[in-house]
Each structure stands twice: as C-alpha cells, then as structure tokens.
Amino acid sequence: MNRPLTGRGVLFWLIGFFAFIFAVNIVFIAVSVDTFRGEDEQKPYLQGIEYNQTLAKRAEQARLGWHASITAARLVNGHVRLAIAITGAGKAEPKLAAELRHPADENRDRQLRVVDAGNGHYWADAGTVRSGAWDVILTSADDKRPFEATARLWLP
C-alpha cells in the first residue's frame, strides 16, 4: 500500500519533527537546571564588588614575599596528606585555613585542619579522598596578614 505524499502528510511530518525537538530541549533544560546552577562561588556579586580589597590583599602578600608550594601524597592507610611549604614567611608565618574542593561536585568539598610544623612548613590530613583532580585553597585565618594560594592537584 503505497500512498502518495501529500501536502497534509508533509505538514504532519514537520509538526511532528519540531514537536520532538521541542520536547527533547525541554527535558535537557529541566535536567541541566536541576543538576548544576552554573556558578562556583556562593556570592559572586559581592565578590565582584569587593574585588579592590582582594587586589589590595594580593599586593600586601606580594610585598611580604609569601609563596606557597603544595603537594599531596596518599598514605598507606588510604588517607591523603597535604604538605605545604611557605617561602618568604620569615618570623611572621601566617596561620592558615585550607579547603579541598572538587572541581565538578561541590558536595565533595571539605574544610581541612592545617597543622603548623614550624619554619614555614604545614601539613593537613584530607582523610579518604577519591582519586582525581582536586583544588586546594589556602587562606590566612588572620586578616592582618593576608595570604591566599591555590593549586590544582592530581591525587592518586
């Protein structure tokens, strides 16, 4: 039974095609909005307003000559230990706060307790962490001595 293609058939095929595309787009939009909000910072607008203060803190850190080196190693018990070395600290070593962030899933982020080992060396135990890329963010716990450092590490 071969029927000839008429104008009405073409119209139904076009309407069906675009209705299918429209439905798929609605599903994709709904899923994407529910899974990722599209921003990494909690308050990006306020962060933008306070950018001059951020630049001033970075200039003060550069004046003090502080630089950080961050490495990670997996211990025998499966925990990850971060080793932090700050150069240029001299006698005024900053008190550090650290955060371990997963680049794609903020539910895996965790605050770390930084232990001062003396002479500009620190360590932090991250516990059991999955392998892959992680961001380490170090900040000074003291506003009088601004310090900020970030590093992307690959954890084995």
C-alpha positions as CSV (number, residue, x, y, z in Angstrom):
1,M,0.0,0.0,0.0
2,N,1.9,2.9,-1.2
3,R,0.2,6.2,-0.8
4,P,1.4,9.4,-2.4
5,L,3.0,12.0,-0.2
6,T,0.6,14.9,0.0
7,G,0.8,18.4,1.5
8,R,-1.1,17.3,4.6
9,G,1.5,14.4,5.2
10,V,4.4,16.8,4.9
11,L,2.7,19.2,7.3
12,F,2.3,16.4,9.9
13,W,5.9,15.2,9.5
14,L,7.2,18.8,10.0
15,I,5.0,19.4,13.0
16,G,6.0,16.0,14.5
17,F,9.7,16.6,13.9
18,F,9.7,20.1,15.6
19,A,7.5,18.8,18.4
20,F,10.0,16.1,19.1
21,I,12.9,18.6,19.1
22,F,11.0,20.9,21.4
23,A,10.2,18.1,23.8
24,V,13.9,17.0,23.9
25,N,15.0,20.5,24.5
26,I,12.6,20.9,27.4
27,V,13.9,17.7,29.0
28,F,17.5,18.8,28.6
29,I,16.8,22.3,30.1
30,A,15.0,20.8,33.1
31,V,17.8,18.3,33.8
32,S,20.6,20.9,33.4
33,V,18.9,23.4,35.7
34,D,18.3,20.8,38.4
35,T,21.9,19.5,38.4
36,F,24.2,22.5,38.2
37,R,23.5,26.1,39.0
38,G,26.3,27.4,36.8
39,E,28.4,29.3,39.4
40,D,31.2,28.2,41.6
41,E,31.1,31.0,44.2
42,Q,28.4,31.3,46.7
43,K,28.1,35.1,46.4
44,P,29.6,36.1,43.0
45,Y,28.1,39.6,43.0
46,L,29.5,40.5,46.4
47,Q,32.8,39.1,45.4
48,G,32.9,41.3,42.4
49,I,32.1,44.4,44.5
50,E,34.9,43.6,46.9
51,Y,37.5,43.0,44.2
52,N,39.5,46.1,45.1
53,Q,40.0,44.7,48.6
54,T,41.1,41.4,47.1
55,L,43.7,43.2,44.9
56,A,45.0,45.1,48.0
57,K,45.4,41.9,49.9
58,R,47.3,40.3,47.0
59,A,49.6,43.4,46.8
60,E,50.3,43.0,50.5
61,Q,51.1,39.3,50.1
62,A,53.5,40.2,47.2
63,R,55.1,42.9,49.4
64,L,55.7,40.3,52.1
65,G,57.1,37.9,49.6
66,W,55.0,34.9,50.6
67,H,54.7,32.0,48.1
68,A,53.2,28.5,48.7
69,S,54.2,25.1,47.5
70,I,51.5,22.5,47.9
71,T,52.0,18.7,47.4
72,A,49.9,15.7,48.2
73,A,50.6,12.0,48.9
74,R,48.4,9.1,49.7
75,L,49.4,7.3,52.9
76,V,49.4,3.6,53.5
77,N,46.1,3.8,55.3
78,G,44.4,5.4,52.3
79,H,44.3,9.0,53.7
80,V,45.7,11.9,51.7
81,R,48.2,14.2,53.4
82,L,48.9,17.7,52.0
83,A,52.3,19.2,52.6
84,I,52.5,22.9,52.4
85,A,55.7,25.0,52.3
86,I,55.6,28.8,52.5
87,T,58.7,30.7,51.4
88,G,59.4,34.2,52.4
89,A,57.4,33.9,55.6
90,G,60.3,34.7,57.9
91,K,59.2,35.2,61.5
92,A,55.7,36.2,60.7
93,E,54.3,32.9,59.5
94,P,50.6,33.1,58.6
95,K,48.0,31.0,60.4
96,L,46.4,29.0,57.6
97,A,42.9,27.7,56.8
98,A,42.5,25.3,53.9
99,E,39.7,23.9,51.8
100,L,39.8,20.9,49.5
101,R,37.4,21.4,46.6
102,H,36.3,19.0,43.9
103,P,36.2,20.9,40.5
104,A,32.9,19.4,39.4
105,D,31.0,18.4,42.6
106,E,30.7,20.9,45.5
107,N,29.2,18.1,47.7
108,R,32.7,16.6,48.0
109,D,34.3,19.9,49.2
110,R,35.7,19.8,52.7
111,Q,37.4,22.1,55.2
112,L,40.9,20.9,56.3
113,R,42.6,21.5,59.6
114,V,46.1,22.8,59.0
115,V,48.9,22.0,61.4
116,D,51.9,24.2,61.7
117,A,55.1,22.2,61.6
118,G,57.4,25.2,62.0
119,N,59.8,27.0,59.7
120,G,57.1,27.7,57.1
121,H,56.0,24.1,56.8
122,Y,52.5,22.9,57.3
123,W,50.5,19.7,56.8
124,A,46.8,18.8,56.6
125,D,45.2,15.4,56.6
126,A,42.4,15.3,54.0
127,G,41.1,11.8,55.0
128,T,39.9,9.3,52.5
129,V,39.5,11.2,49.2
130,R,38.8,9.8,45.8
131,S,41.5,9.8,43.1
132,G,41.4,12.6,40.6
133,A,41.8,16.3,40.3
134,W,41.2,18.5,43.4
135,D,41.7,22.2,44.1
136,V,43.4,23.2,47.3
137,I,42.6,26.8,48.5
138,L,44.8,28.2,51.3
139,T,43.8,31.4,53.1
140,S,45.1,33.3,56.1
141,A,43.0,33.0,59.2
142,D,44.3,36.4,60.2
143,D,43.1,39.5,58.3
144,K,46.2,41.5,59.4
145,R,48.4,39.2,57.4
146,P,46.7,38.5,54.1
147,F,47.6,35.2,52.3
148,E,45.9,33.3,49.6
149,A,47.2,30.4,47.4
150,T,45.5,27.9,45.2
151,A,46.7,24.7,43.5
152,R,45.2,22.0,41.4
153,L,46.5,18.6,42.4
154,W,46.1,15.2,41.0
155,L,45.5,12.7,43.8
156,P,46.5,9.1,43.2
